[in-house]
Amino acid sequence: MHDGNFFGFLEADIKVPKHLYNYFSELPPIVKNVEYDEYICGKYTINLIKKLDRKQHKTKKLIASMKEKNF
């Protein structure tokens, strides 16, 4: 019997429709916690890390996005 209460978890894919990308261009509405590695950024960041004599490492970052799978 359904009593109007919900308890549990849901998993869904979510995304901003293409026609709203301009509206949300400065701050996308979906935030997610991702593992970040400097290799993702490309050659410029890798060269900068080498120039500053720093070690590459993985960290977690909170980023804004226009879509998310298994949210």
Buried (B, 14 or more C-beta within 10 A) or exposed (E): EEEEEEEEEEEEEEEBEEEEEEEBEEEBEBEEEEEBEBEEEEEEEEEEBEEEEEEEEEEEEEEEBBEBEEE
